[in-house]
């Protein structure tokens, strides 16, 4: 019995051992990389008591409503404590607050002020607009957990800590290959009985959209001996993603070439539309994911199967895409008895099926018309208008 999509994904993920090698990358190249260890706070944030806004700083125990302005404090300048009774500082945002002040009132909240005095509003809360040293992060706190994919906000935090070299997991080495002598590269002329190779470029772009680097390694030859030699050269990679050449009735040079190089399949075939011929296994230390040749099937299964595997290989904490809940706009049907990948668009929480779910797995235009995919259960054939559905956004 063929596996369902989620069983296939779990089986694939069970084959993946996260890479252990680590390296350091400069801060400006760390975006999208995965941390290899927890990163702790090196410096209190903020590192000193400071003003959250432009205003007047004073000691809260002062009961006088009108205070004399003793000095002006600008950001980047240190001020020794000099306040006496009924006095305050004029202070600017981010400036260090001297030890004789603990509360700040914004310029616009003062009842009145001039160059010499300020009249404060009544009932000012102690500590107002006063940012305490270490209140955001204290030295020793874990700032970023191991296995975190670094985002722009993480980069900001690292920069605020003065961290310029970031410990990350090495990126997996990934090869993308195609099969079929009928394939022509995009820059080559193609005849009526030839097609341009879109799968490899789509898969490389898909991986790049998730922060991975991949080498397009060419087309596996349609001869057994040549394919054995070609595939043997792919063992230097951590993962190989191929498309085509694995359906029933096709010349089985891909599988034979793989097996001649030590490949052991974990499964060959998934109970899914599109993507049934998908094959997964290991060739020594190399993870192999062989996708169907039809462009839509290759893209969708690359997204739902290959990407989670590479994420786990990279040490990411979360590897599967999140599901979004939406309301179905138009009724449609599935054949049932298998998982079906249903394309559509999600806008404002509403899912609209693409072309009434009537298109072929060799087509590309439905992908252009869609931004989400719904994975139907094998037991579900009918989706009524207004029903709740769960979808994954496409890259």
C-alpha positions as CSV (number, residue, x, y, z in Angstrom):
1,X,0.0,0.0,0.0
2,X,1.4,3.4,-1.0
3,X,2.1,6.0,1.7
4,X,0.0,9.1,2.1
5,X,1.7,12.5,1.8
6,X,2.3,13.0,5.5
7,X,3.5,9.4,6.0
8,X,5.9,9.9,3.1
9,X,7.1,13.2,4.6
10,X,7.7,11.6,8.0
11,X,9.5,8.7,6.4
12,X,11.7,11.1,4.5
13,X,12.4,13.2,7.6
14,X,13.4,10.0,9.4
15,X,16.2,9.5,6.9
16,X,17.7,13.0,7.6
17,X,20.5,13.5,10.1
18,X,21.1,17.2,10.7
19,X,24.5,18.4,9.7
20,X,26.9,18.8,12.7
21,X,29.6,21.0,11.0
22,X,29.5,24.6,12.1
23,X,31.2,27.7,10.9
24,X,31.2,31.4,11.6
25,X,29.9,34.0,9.2
26,X,30.1,37.8,9.3
27,X,27.0,39.5,10.6
28,X,26.2,41.1,7.2
29,X,26.0,37.5,5.7
30,X,24.1,35.9,8.5
31,X,20.6,36.6,7.3
32,X,18.7,33.3,6.7
33,X,21.5,31.1,8.2
34,X,20.7,28.7,11.1
35,X,22.4,29.2,14.4
36,X,24.5,26.3,15.6
37,X,24.4,27.2,19.2
38,X,22.5,29.4,21.6
39,X,23.6,33.1,21.5
40,X,23.6,34.7,24.9
41,X,23.4,38.4,25.9
42,X,26.9,39.8,26.2
43,X,25.9,43.3,27.2
44,X,22.9,44.5,29.2
45,X,20.2,46.0,27.0
46,X,19.9,48.9,27.5
47,X,23.5,49.1,28.8
48,X,22.7,52.1,31.0
49,X,19.6,53.9,32.4
50,X,18.4,56.2,29.7
51,X,15.5,58.4,28.5
52,X,12.8,56.9,26.4
53,X,11.9,60.3,25.0
54,X,12.7,64.0,24.9
55,X,11.7,65.7,28.1
56,X,12.5,66.6,31.7
57,X,14.2,64.2,34.2
58,X,13.8,64.5,37.9
59,X,13.7,62.6,41.2
60,X,10.2,61.4,41.8
61,X,10.3,62.3,45.5
62,X,10.3,66.0,44.6
63,X,6.8,67.4,45.4
64,X,7.2,70.7,43.8
65,X,5.2,71.1,40.6
66,X,7.6,73.7,39.2
67,X,11.2,72.8,38.8
68,X,14.3,74.7,37.8
69,X,16.2,73.3,34.8
70,X,19.7,72.7,36.0
71,X,21.3,71.3,32.8
72,X,20.6,69.8,29.4
73,X,21.7,66.2,28.7
74,X,22.2,65.1,25.1
75,X,22.6,61.5,23.9
76,X,26.2,60.3,24.0
77,X,27.2,62.8,26.8
78,X,27.7,61.8,30.4
79,X,26.3,64.0,33.2
80,X,27.4,63.8,36.8
81,X,24.6,64.1,39.3
82,X,24.2,67.8,40.2
83,X,20.5,68.2,41.1
84,X,19.5,70.0,44.2
85,X,16.0,70.5,45.7
86,X,13.3,71.4,43.1
87,X,15.6,71.0,40.1
88,X,15.5,68.8,37.0
89,X,17.4,68.1,33.8
90,X,16.3,68.7,30.2
91,X,17.1,65.4,28.5
92,X,17.0,64.0,25.0
93,X,16.0,60.5,23.8
94,X,18.6,57.8,24.5
95,X,20.7,60.0,26.8
96,X,22.1,58.5,30.0
97,X,20.0,59.5,33.0
98,X,22.2,60.5,36.1
99,X,21.7,58.6,39.3
100,X,19.8,61.6,40.9
101,X,16.8,61.2,38.5
102,X,14.3,58.4,38.0
103,X,11.3,59.8,36.2
104,X,10.8,61.7,32.9
105,X,8.0,63.9,31.6
106,X,7.8,64.5,27.8
107,X,8.1,68.1,26.6
108,X,4.5,68.0,25.3
109,X,3.1,66.7,28.6
110,X,4.6,69.6,30.6
111,X,2.0,72.2,31.6
112,X,4.4,74.9,30.6
113,X,8.2,75.5,30.4
114,X,10.8,77.9,29.2
115,X,14.6,78.0,29.3
116,X,14.7,78.2,33.1
117,X,11.7,76.3,34.6
118,X,9.1,73.7,33.9
119,X,5.7,73.1,35.4
120,X,4.9,69.4,35.6
121,X,1.5,67.8,35.5
122,X,0.2,66.3,38.7
123,X,0.3,62.6,39.5
124,X,3.2,61.6,37.3
125,X,4.0,57.9,37.8
126,X,7.4,57.1,39.2
127,X,9.7,55.7,36.5
128,X,7.7,57.2,33.6
129,X,9.7,57.1,30.3
130,X,12.8,55.8,32.3
131,X,14.5,52.8,30.6
132,X,16.3,50.8,33.3
133,X,19.7,49.2,32.6
134,X,19.1,45.5,31.5
135,X,15.3,45.8,31.6
136,X,15.0,44.4,28.0
137,X,17.8,41.8,28.2
138,X,20.2,41.1,31.1
139,X,23.7,39.8,30.5
140,X,23.7,36.0,30.3
141,X,20.1,35.7,29.0
142,X,19.7,33.4,26.0
143,X,18.9,35.8,23.1
144,X,18.6,33.4,20.2
145,X,18.2,29.6,20.5
146,X,20.2,27.1,18.6
147,X,18.4,26.0,15.4
148,X,17.0,29.5,14.7
149,X,16.8,30.8,11.2
150,X,18.1,34.3,11.5
151,X,15.7,37.1,10.4
152,X,16.3,40.8,10.1
153,X,15.2,41.3,13.7
154,X,17.7,38.8,14.8
155,X,20.4,40.7,12.9
156,X,19.4,43.8,14.7
157,X,19.8,42.1,18.1
158,X,23.2,40.7,17.2
159,X,24.3,44.1,16.0
160,X,23.1,45.7,19.3
161,X,25.2,43.2,21.1
162,X,28.3,44.0,19.1
163,X,28.5,40.4,17.7
164,X,30.1,40.5,14.3
165,X,30.8,36.8,13.8
166,X,27.8,34.5,14.1
167,X,28.0,30.7,14.7
168,X,25.9,28.9,12.1
169,X,25.4,25.4,10.7
170,X,27.2,24.8,7.4
171,X,24.8,24.9,4.5
172,X,24.0,21.5,2.9
173,X,25.5,20.9,-0.5
174,X,22.6,20.3,-2.8
175,X,22.6,19.1,-6.4
176,X,19.6,19.5,-8.7
177,X,19.4,17.3,-11.8
178,X,16.9,16.5,-14.5
179,X,16.4,13.5,-16.8
180,X,15.6,13.1,-20.4
181,X,17.4,13.4,-23.7
182,X,14.5,15.5,-25.0
183,X,15.3,18.3,-22.7
184,X,16.9,21.5,-23.9
185,X,18.3,24.2,-21.7
186,X,16.5,27.6,-21.8
187,X,19.2,29.2,-24.0
188,X,19.1,26.3,-26.6
189,X,16.8,26.0,-29.6
190,X,14.1,23.4,-29.2
191,X,12.2,21.5,-31.9
192,X,8.6,20.5,-31.9
193,X,9.4,17.2,-30.1
194,X,11.7,18.8,-27.6
195,X,11.0,20.8,-24.4
196,X,12.9,23.3,-22.4
197,X,14.2,22.2,-19.0
198,X,12.1,24.2,-16.5
199,X,12.1,21.7,-13.6
200,X,15.7,22.2,-12.5
201,X,15.4,26.0,-12.7
202,X,12.2,25.9,-10.8
203,X,13.6,23.7,-8.1
204,X,16.8,25.7,-7.7
205,X,14.7,28.9,-7.4
206,X,12.4,27.1,-4.9
207,X,15.4,26.2,-2.7
208,X,16.8,29.7,-3.1
209,X,13.5,31.2,-1.9
210,X,14.0,29.2,1.4
211,X,17.6,30.4,1.8
212,X,19.4,27.3,0.4
213,X,22.1,27.2,-2.3
214,X,21.9,24.5,-5.0
215,X,24.0,23.5,-7.9
216,X,22.3,22.7,-11.2
217,X,24.3,19.7,-12.2
218,X,22.8,18.9,-15.6
219,X,20.7,16.2,-17.2
220,X,21.2,12.5,-16.3
221,X,21.9,10.7,-19.6
222,X,19.4,8.2,-21.0
223,X,21.8,5.3,-21.0
224,X,22.6,2.9,-18.1
225,X,26.4,3.1,-18.2
226,X,26.4,6.9,-18.6
227,X,23.8,7.4,-15.9
228,X,25.9,5.2,-13.5
229,X,28.9,7.4,-14.1
230,X,27.0,10.6,-13.9
231,X,25.2,9.7,-10.6
232,X,28.5,8.5,-9.1
233,X,29.8,12.0,-9.3
234,X,26.9,13.3,-7.2
235,X,28.0,11.5,-4.0
236,X,29.9,14.6,-2.9
237,X,26.6,16.2,-2.2
238,X,24.6,16.0,1.0
239,X,21.3,15.9,-1.0
240,X,20.4,15.2,-4.6
241,X,17.0,16.3,-6.0
242,X,16.1,14.9,-9.4
243,X,13.0,15.2,-11.6
244,X,11.7,12.7,-14.2
245,X,12.7,9.2,-15.2
246,X,11.0,7.4,-12.3
247,X,7.5,6.7,-13.6
248,X,6.3,3.2,-14.5
249,X,7.0,2.6,-18.2
250,X,9.9,5.0,-18.4
251,X,13.4,3.8,-19.0
252,X,14.5,3.1,-15.5
253,X,18.0,4.4,-15.9
254,X,17.7,6.7,-12.9
255,X,16.9,4.0,-10.4
256,X,19.3,1.5,-11.9
257,X,22.0,4.2,-11.9
258,X,21.3,5.1,-8.3
259,X,21.3,1.4,-7.2
260,X,24.6,0.8,-8.9
261,X,26.0,3.5,-6.6
262,X,24.6,2.0,-3.4
263,X,21.1,3.6,-3.4
264,X,18.5,2.1,-1.1
265,X,14.9,3.3,-1.5
266,X,12.8,4.1,1.5
267,X,9.7,4.3,-0.7
268,X,8.8,4.6,-4.4
269,X,5.3,5.9,-4.9
270,X,3.0,8.1,-2.9
271,X,-0.8,8.0,-2.8
272,X,-1.1,11.6,-4.0
273,X,-2.1,13.6,-7.0
274,X,0.1,15.0,-8.5
275,X,3.3,13.3,-7.5
276,X,2.6,9.6,-7.3
277,X,6.0,8.4,-8.7
278,X,8.1,10.2,-6.1
279,X,11.0,8.1,-4.8
280,X,13.1,8.8,-1.7
281,X,16.2,7.0,-0.2
282,X,19.8,7.3,0.6
283,X,22.9,6.7,-1.5
284,X,25.5,6.3,1.2
285,X,25.7,9.6,3.0
286,X,23.7,11.4,0.2
287,X,19.9,11.9,0.6
288,X,18.2,11.3,-2.7
289,X,14.7,12.8,-3.6
290,X,13.5,11.8,-7.0
291,X,10.5,13.9,-8.1
292,X,8.1,13.3,-11.0
293,X,8.9,14.9,-14.4
294,X,5.7,16.9,-14.8
295,X,6.4,20.5,-13.8
296,X,3.5,21.1,-11.4
297,X,4.1,17.8,-9.7
298,X,7.9,18.4,-9.4
299,X,7.3,21.9,-7.9
300,X,4.6,21.0,-5.4
301,X,6.3,17.9,-4.1
302,X,9.6,19.7,-4.0
303,X,7.9,22.3,-1.8
304,X,6.1,19.9,0.5
305,X,8.7,17.1,0.7
306,X,12.2,18.3,-0.4
307,X,12.2,21.7,1.5
308,X,11.3,20.2,4.9
309,X,14.0,17.6,4.5
310,X,16.6,20.2,3.7
311,X,15.5,22.3,6.6
312,X,16.0,19.4,8.9
313,X,19.3,18.7,7.3
314,X,20.3,22.3,8.0
315,X,19.4,22.0,11.7
316,X,16.3,24.3,11.6
317,X,13.9,24.0,14.5
318,X,10.8,24.2,12.4
319,X,10.8,22.3,9.1
320,X,7.2,22.0,8.0
321,X,5.2,25.0,6.6
322,X,2.4,26.4,8.7
323,X,-1.2,25.8,7.8
324,X,-3.6,28.7,7.5
325,X,-7.3,28.5,8.1
326,X,-9.6,29.9,5.4
327,X,-13.2,29.9,4.3
328,X,-13.8,28.1,1.0
329,X,-15.4,30.4,-1.6
330,X,-16.4,28.0,-4.4
331,X,-17.6,24.4,-4.1
332,X,-15.3,21.8,-5.8
333,X,-14.6,18.0,-5.7
334,X,-11.7,15.7,-5.5
335,X,-11.5,12.1,-6.6
336,X,-11.0,10.7,-3.1
337,X,-9.0,7.7,-2.0
338,X,-5.7,9.7,-2.0
339,X,-4.3,13.0,-0.9
340,X,-4.8,15.7,-3.6
341,X,-2.9,18.9,-3.9
342,X,-5.5,21.6,-4.7
343,X,-4.3,24.9,-5.9
344,X,-6.1,28.2,-5.1
345,X,-5.7,31.7,-3.9
346,X,-6.1,33.0,-0.3
347,X,-7.2,36.6,0.0
348,X,-8.6,38.1,3.2
349,X,-9.0,34.7,4.8
350,X,-11.0,33.3,1.8
351,X,-9.7,30.4,-0.4
352,X,-10.8,30.3,-4.0
353,X,-10.0,27.1,-5.9
354,X,-8.0,27.5,-9.1
355,X,-10.0,26.5,-12.3
356,X,-12.5,24.4,-10.3
357,X,-9.6,22.0,-9.5
358,X,-9.5,21.0,-13.2
359,X,-6.0,21.1,-14.6
360,X,-3.1,18.8,-15.5
361,X,0.1,18.1,-13.5
362,X,2.1,19.1,-16.6
363,X,0.8,22.6,-16.6
364,X,2.5,25.7,-15.2
365,X,-0.1,28.4,-15.6
366,X,-2.2,27.2,-12.6
367,X,0.8,27.8,-10.4
368,X,1.0,31.4,-11.6
369,X,-2.7,31.8,-10.8
370,X,-2.3,30.5,-7.3
371,X,-0.7,31.5,-4.0
372,X,-1.7,28.5,-1.8
373,X,-2.2,24.8,-1.9
374,X,-4.8,22.7,0.0
375,X,-4.0,19.1,0.9
376,X,-7.2,17.0,0.8
377,X,-7.7,14.0,3.0
378,X,-8.1,10.7,1.2
379,X,-11.6,10.4,2.6
380,X,-12.8,13.8,1.5
381,X,-14.3,14.2,-2.0
382,X,-16.6,17.3,-1.6
383,X,-15.7,20.8,-0.5
384,X,-18.8,23.0,-0.1
385,X,-18.8,26.7,-0.4
386,X,-18.5,28.3,3.1
387,X,-16.7,25.3,4.6
388,X,-13.5,25.7,6.6
389,X,-10.3,24.6,4.9
390,X,-6.6,24.5,5.8
391,X,-4.0,25.6,3.3
392,X,-0.3,26.3,3.0
393,X,1.0,29.5,1.3
394,X,3.2,28.9,-1.7
395,X,6.5,30.7,-2.0
